[in-house]
Amino acid sequence: MVFNFSFSKFVLFVTATVVGGLAQVWLLYFVLLNMGKEHDVSAILGDGGLYFFATSLTASSALVYFEHKPTNTVPWDWTCTILAIAASMVSVGCYIAVAVTHPGVPSPFRDQSLPQITCAAVSFVYSTFVAQRTGYFAR
C-alpha cells in the first residue's frame, strides 16, 4: 500500500488554519504590545473569540467530511466526528453561560482561556483528521 502524503499541503493547511484563522488574535497581541497595554493570554482571549473559531472550524470540517466522506468509513471516523461536534457544543454552551452571567462586563471570558484553547485544539485536530481522511494531503 502506497501512502501518498504532501508535506507542503500539510504546512499550508496548518499555516492557513492557525495563522490565517486566528489572525485577529496574533494582530491584537502585537497591537497591545506596541501600545504598552496588557497583552497576556487572558486579556487577548477575553472576548471569547476562540469559542467562535472552534465552532466554525468544526462545522466547516464536518461539512467537508460529509461531502467528501471516504468510501471506507470506519468507526473511528464517527467517533472523531461525534467528539468534535460535542466539543463544539461545549464551546457554544460555555460562551452562552458566560455571556448570560456576565452581561456588560468587559472581557467576560478572561477566566476561560483554558477551555477556549482546549475547544480550539480539539477542533484543529478534527479538521486535520478530516483533511487527511478526505485526501486533501494526498492531492
VEXDO-380620 format. One record per residue (C-alpha): residue in three letters; x, y, z. Coordinates in steps of 0.02 Angstrom, whole numbers, padded with zeros to 5 digits, always signed. Example, Ala and Ser with C-alpha at 12.3 -4.5 7.8 and 13.67 -1.06 7.14 Angstrom:
# VEXDO-380620
ALA+00615-00225+00390/SER+00684-00053+00357/
# end
This chain:
# VEXDO-380620
MET+00000+00000+00000/VAL+00069+00169-00051/PHE+00048+00311+00074/ASN+00026+00470-00026/PHE+00061+00623+00081/SER+00108+00800+00031/PHE+00207+00886+00169/SER+00189+01054+00081/LYS-00001+01037+00083/PHE+00007+00995+00268/VAL+00113+01150+00304/LEU-00006+01257+00200/PHE-00156+01185+00294/VAL-00079+01216+00466/THR-00024+01391+00418/ALA-00193+01439+00345/THR-00286+01370+00495/VAL-00177+01428+00638/VAL-00106+01590+00567/GLY-00245+01643+00450/GLY-00390+01578+00552/LEU-00326+01663+00709/ALA-00260+01822+00627/GLN-00357+01934+00745/VAL-00275+01851+00896/TRP-00098+01875+00829/LEU-00132+02053+00772/LEU-00214+02100+00937/TYR-00062+02034+01031/PHE+00057+02144+00931/VAL-00055+02298+00940/LEU-00072+02282+01129/LEU+00115+02250+01145/ASN+00157+02406+01043/MET+00034+02511+01142/GLY+00112+02452+01305/LYS-00053+02378+01365/GLU-00088+02212+01449/HIS-00059+02075+01320/ASP-00066+01910+01413/VAL-00171+01763+01357/SER-00321+01805+01466/ALA-00326+01983+01400/ILE-00318+01927+01219/LEU-00448+01790+01239/GLY-00562+01893+01350/ASP-00691+01913+01212/GLY-00719+01726+01190/GLY-00656+01728+01010/LEU-00582+01553+01017/TYR-00755+01483+01052/PHE-00812+01555+00885/PHE-00655+01491+00799/ALA-00681+01315+00868/THR-00865+01309+00821/SER-00842+01371+00644/LEU-00690+01260+00613/THR-00784+01106+00674/ALA-00939+01148+00573/SER-00844+01179+00411/SER-00737+01023+00438/ALA-00891+00915+00468/LEU-00970+00986+00310/VAL-00814+00941+00209/TYR-00808+00768+00289/PHE-00990+00727+00247/GLU-00972+00795+00070/HIS-00809+00703+00032/LYS-00829+00556+00151/PRO-00713+00412+00108/THR-00794+00253+00045/ASN-00703+00151+00177/THR-00784+00234+00327/VAL-00727+00158+00491/PRO-00798+00179+00668/TRP-00653+00296+00710/ASP-00723+00420+00582/TRP-00887+00430+00675/THR-00803+00434+00845/CYS-00696+00583+00795/THR-00843+00673+00716/ILE-00955+00649+00868/LEU-00816+00706+00987/ALA-00782+00861+00881/ILE-00966+00906+00874/ALA-00978+00879+01062/ALA-00829+00997+01087/SER-00916+01123+00976/MET-01073+01109+01083/VAL-00964+01138+01238/SER-00897+01295+01153/VAL-01072+01359+01123/GLY-01128+01313+01299/CYS-00979+01397+01381/TYR-01000+01553+01277/ILE-01185+01569+01318/ALA-01159+01531+01503/VAL-01025+01664+01523/ALA-01114+01793+01415/VAL-01277+01772+01511/THR-01198+01777+01685/HIS-01081+01924+01646/PRO-01183+02045+01538/GLY-01098+02211+01505/VAL-00935+02157+01588/PRO-00780+02199+01486/SER-00682+02042+01439/PRO-00803+01921+01522/PHE-00703+01771+01459/ARG-00539+01816+01547/ASP-00554+01661+01657/GLN-00599+01550+01509/SER-00428+01538+01424/LEU-00401+01352+01454/PRO-00575+01297+01397/GLN-00560+01406+01242/ILE-00388+01337+01199/THR-00448+01159+01229/CYS-00600+01180+01117/ALA-00494+01261+00981/ALA-00364+01122+00993/VAL-00497+00986+00977/SER-00572+01071+00825/PHE-00400+01091+00746/VAL-00359+00907+00772/TYR-00528+00862+00697/SER-00501+00975+00546/THR-00331+00894+00518/PHE-00412+00723+00533/VAL-00544+00771+00405/ALA-00412+00839+00285/GLN-00317+00675+00298/ARG-00471+00563+00282/THR-00541+00657+00131/GLY-00374+00651+00041/TYR-00327+00835+00049/PHE-00147+00798+00098/ALA-00130+00673-00045/ARG-00188+00785-00186/
# end
